[in-house]
């Protein structure tokens, strides 16, 4: 799932492939930037902010940021010149960036935008503390979550304005490990700080690898406690894992380990 760790890892892929190099060409397959040419711009840095990717470019005294969002199905792949692009079907390609040593291909990207780097806050300034960023501040994340006491704890963890980087997988796994019913109001959560701290630790534990695990196992089918395991036995108590719609997302939980209050 493209959650905070996946986006962080993707930023590192682009960093290794492009950072320090001058772009020799670009191809935007989105109408808004169809005629944009970034040839001659230098890739200064590849960064992530929550679930947002920020590729920072410089030329003379100018600085621009290429912003993209992976959402549920986006991806960036890096290839050597002449290598076959095998990441996804060609009709899903949205952006191609070329240097002398690498080709970066963005598939099914969302919210593709070019802005002056000084204006990045217009895209990501609303986000809460980044779970994998230098600005991570659990106390600030708790303060933001607590400001809406009637929201469900699951909704609060997914709200990127509270903390940036948690998606459906880490939401479900955090709540299971904390024994919290997904619909419990924020006001009734006994230890918000502990919940926020655990969410950050889970996301950070998968930084640098593509297999996302919360159980500690990297074996297929054993990487999660509840996420994606509807009707399968709970790894703790054996009860059948439940799945239900929650707002515009789905959630997974164990009815015995995470009982309704």
VMD Tcl script that draws the C-alpha trace (Angstrom):
set ca {
  {0.00 0.00 0.00}
  {1.36 3.49 -0.85}
  {1.44 4.75 2.73}
  {4.12 6.89 4.34}
  {6.85 4.25 4.18}
  {6.19 3.40 0.53}
  {6.28 7.07 -0.45}
  {9.51 7.55 1.52}
  {11.04 4.54 -0.24}
  {9.90 5.89 -3.62}
  {11.56 9.21 -2.87}
  {14.81 7.35 -2.26}
  {14.47 5.57 -5.63}
  {14.17 8.92 -7.38}
  {16.99 10.36 -5.29}
  {19.39 7.60 -6.34}
  {18.32 7.76 -9.98}
  {18.18 11.51 -10.54}
  {19.68 13.65 -7.78}
  {22.54 15.86 -8.94}
  {21.88 15.22 -12.62}
  {20.63 17.57 -15.32}
  {17.43 16.51 -17.05}
  {17.97 15.87 -20.75}
  {14.25 15.57 -21.44}
  {10.80 15.22 -19.96}
  {7.44 13.92 -21.14}
  {4.25 14.90 -19.33}
  {1.24 12.81 -20.31}
  {-1.24 14.94 -18.42}
  {-3.09 17.67 -20.35}
  {-2.13 20.52 -18.04}
  {1.62 20.07 -18.63}
  {1.59 18.45 -22.07}
  {3.91 21.10 -23.54}
  {6.17 21.46 -20.49}
  {9.87 20.76 -21.10}
  {12.18 20.39 -18.09}
  {15.34 19.77 -20.11}
  {18.21 21.73 -18.57}
  {16.86 21.66 -15.03}
  {18.97 19.99 -12.33}
  {17.39 17.56 -9.88}
  {18.43 18.95 -6.51}
  {16.51 16.67 -4.16}
  {13.80 14.05 -3.90}
  {11.71 14.28 -0.75}
  {8.48 12.98 0.71}
  {5.93 14.65 2.95}
  {3.43 12.17 4.29}
  {1.99 10.61 1.13}
  {3.23 13.39 -1.18}
  {6.35 13.22 -3.38}
  {8.35 16.40 -3.95}
  {11.03 16.39 -6.64}
  {12.93 19.68 -6.30}
  {14.55 21.17 -9.39}
  {16.89 24.13 -9.93}
  {18.02 26.16 -12.91}
  {20.11 29.32 -12.59}
  {18.46 31.17 -9.68}
  {15.10 29.46 -10.07}
  {13.70 26.56 -8.02}
  {10.68 24.46 -8.97}
  {9.04 21.43 -7.38}
  {7.40 18.59 -9.27}
  {4.70 17.29 -6.92}
  {2.88 13.98 -7.29}
  {0.67 11.77 -5.16}
  {0.56 7.98 -5.41}
  {-2.85 7.47 -3.78}
  {-3.79 3.78 -4.02}
  {-2.15 2.78 -7.30}
  {0.57 5.21 -8.32}
  {4.25 4.31 -8.64}
  {7.59 5.61 -9.87}
  {10.14 3.29 -11.48}
  {13.75 3.99 -12.45}
  {15.45 2.43 -15.49}
  {18.77 2.75 -17.27}
  {18.66 4.31 -20.75}
  {17.58 1.68 -23.25}
  {16.14 -0.63 -20.60}
  {12.62 -1.90 -21.21}
  {9.99 -0.17 -19.08}
  {8.27 -3.09 -17.43}
  {6.67 -1.45 -14.40}
  {3.08 -1.01 -15.62}
  {1.14 -0.84 -18.90}
  {2.25 2.06 -21.09}
  {-1.17 3.75 -21.04}
  {-0.72 4.39 -17.30}
  {2.44 6.46 -17.75}
  {1.95 10.07 -16.65}
  {5.50 11.49 -16.41}
  {8.88 10.53 -17.88}
  {12.10 12.23 -16.74}
  {15.42 11.53 -18.49}
  {19.05 12.10 -17.58}
  {22.22 10.69 -19.14}
  {22.26 7.80 -16.67}
  {18.61 7.18 -15.73}
  {15.00 7.30 -16.85}
  {12.32 7.81 -14.18}
  {8.80 6.78 -15.17}
  {5.74 7.74 -13.15}
  {2.74 5.43 -13.50}
  {-0.84 6.36 -12.64}
  {0.27 9.43 -10.70}
  {-2.30 11.75 -9.15}
  {-2.26 15.49 -8.49}
  {0.73 16.09 -10.75}
  {1.71 19.73 -10.22}
  {4.64 22.07 -10.88}
  {5.05 24.96 -8.46}
  {7.84 27.27 -7.33}
  {9.62 25.50 -4.49}
  {8.89 28.51 -2.28}
  {5.18 27.74 -2.72}
  {5.30 24.07 -1.65}
  {3.25 24.94 1.41}
  {0.26 25.52 -0.86}
  {0.34 21.76 -1.55}
  {1.50 20.25 1.75}
  {1.27 23.01 4.32}
  {-2.01 21.65 5.68}
  {-0.43 18.33 6.68}
  {0.25 17.35 10.26}
  {3.64 16.15 11.53}
  {5.27 13.71 9.12}
  {5.75 10.28 10.71}
  {9.04 9.87 8.80}
  {10.10 13.49 8.69}
  {12.36 15.74 10.72}
  {9.27 17.55 11.94}
  {7.77 14.48 13.63}
  {6.20 15.68 16.88}
  {3.94 13.17 18.68}
  {2.65 15.83 21.07}
  {1.51 17.98 18.17}
  {-0.15 14.99 16.51}
  {-2.01 14.21 19.74}
  {-3.08 17.85 20.07}
  {-4.52 17.86 16.57}
  {-6.35 14.57 17.04}
  {-7.77 15.61 20.40}
  {-9.16 18.80 18.86}
  {-11.98 16.71 17.32}
  {-13.06 14.52 20.25}
  {-16.19 13.15 18.56}
  {-14.34 11.72 15.56}
  {-13.67 7.99 15.55}
  {-10.08 7.07 16.29}
  {-9.83 5.34 12.90}
  {-10.97 8.50 11.13}
  {-8.55 10.60 13.17}
  {-5.53 8.43 12.28}
  {-6.35 8.66 8.58}
  {-6.76 12.43 8.63}
  {-3.49 13.70 7.15}
  {-4.06 17.06 8.84}
  {-3.45 15.29 12.16}
  {-0.41 13.23 11.22}
  {0.97 12.57 7.76}
  {1.65 9.07 6.54}
  {-0.91 6.67 8.04}
  {-3.14 4.80 5.62}
  {-5.65 2.00 5.93}
  {-3.07 -0.70 6.64}
  {-1.30 1.04 9.51}
  {-4.58 2.37 10.87}
  {-6.03 -1.13 11.20}
  {-2.85 -2.66 12.59}
  {-2.29 0.13 15.13}
  {-5.83 -0.16 16.46}
  {-5.54 -3.94 16.76}
  {-2.29 -3.74 18.70}
  {-3.79 -1.09 20.99}
  {-7.02 -3.10 21.47}
  {-9.17 -0.24 20.20}
  {-12.54 -0.64 18.48}
  {-12.23 1.37 15.24}
  {-15.37 3.42 15.95}
  {-14.47 4.49 19.47}
  {-14.54 8.32 19.76}
  {-11.22 10.07 20.21}
  {-12.44 11.38 23.57}
  {-12.74 7.81 24.87}
  {-9.29 6.60 23.81}
  {-7.39 6.02 27.07}
  {-3.89 6.73 25.74}
  {-3.79 8.85 22.60}
  {-0.05 9.41 22.92}
  {0.61 5.68 23.02}
  {-1.57 5.12 19.95}
  {0.18 7.85 17.96}
  {3.63 6.62 19.02}
  {2.83 3.07 17.95}
  {1.55 4.22 14.54}
  {4.81 6.05 13.94}
  {6.90 3.06 15.00}
  {5.01 0.72 12.66}
  {5.46 3.01 9.66}
  {9.14 3.66 10.48}
  {9.87 -0.04 10.91}
  {9.28 -0.61 7.18}
  {11.33 2.33 5.97}
  {13.92 1.09 3.48}
  {12.08 -2.07 2.38}
  {9.07 -2.70 0.17}
  {7.47 -5.51 2.15}
  {5.20 -3.94 4.77}
  {4.98 -5.98 7.94}
  {3.54 -5.26 11.36}
  {3.98 -8.78 12.74}
  {7.72 -8.96 12.17}
  {7.35 -11.72 9.59}
  {8.21 -11.14 5.95}
  {6.56 -14.36 4.80}
  {3.63 -14.04 2.43}
  {0.32 -14.17 4.30}
  {1.96 -13.51 7.68}
  {2.74 -9.81 7.50}
  {-0.40 -8.40 9.15}
  {-2.61 -9.08 12.16}
  {-5.96 -7.97 10.78}
  {-5.52 -5.97 7.58}
  {-6.66 -7.95 4.53}
  {-7.61 -10.95 6.68}
  {-11.42 -10.88 6.70}
  {-12.95 -14.10 8.12}
  {-9.51 -15.51 8.94}
  {-8.71 -16.41 12.56}
  {-7.17 -13.76 14.77}
  {-3.53 -14.52 15.43}
  {-4.11 -13.86 19.14}
  {-7.52 -15.26 20.05}
  {-8.76 -17.21 17.03}
  {-11.92 -15.14 16.46}
  {-12.85 -14.38 12.86}
  {-11.46 -11.04 11.65}
  {-14.20 -8.63 10.64}
  {-14.31 -6.15 7.74}
  {-16.71 -3.23 7.32}
  {-17.07 0.09 5.57}
  {-16.06 3.07 7.66}
  {-16.71 6.48 6.17}
  {-15.38 6.12 2.61}
  {-12.79 3.48 3.52}
  {-12.85 -0.06 4.88}
  {-11.54 -1.27 8.19}
  {-10.53 -4.61 9.67}
  {-10.67 -5.58 13.33}
  {-10.94 -8.49 15.74}
  {-14.27 -8.35 17.60}
  {-12.77 -10.09 20.63}
  {-9.44 -8.27 20.92}
  {-11.02 -4.93 19.99}
  {-14.45 -5.10 21.62}
  {-17.07 -2.42 21.27}
  {-17.18 -0.47 24.56}
}
mol new
graphics top color blue
foreach p $ca { graphics top sphere $p radius 0.5 }
foreach p [lrange $ca 0 end-1] q [lrange $ca 1 end] { graphics top cylinder $p $q radius 0.2 }
display resetview
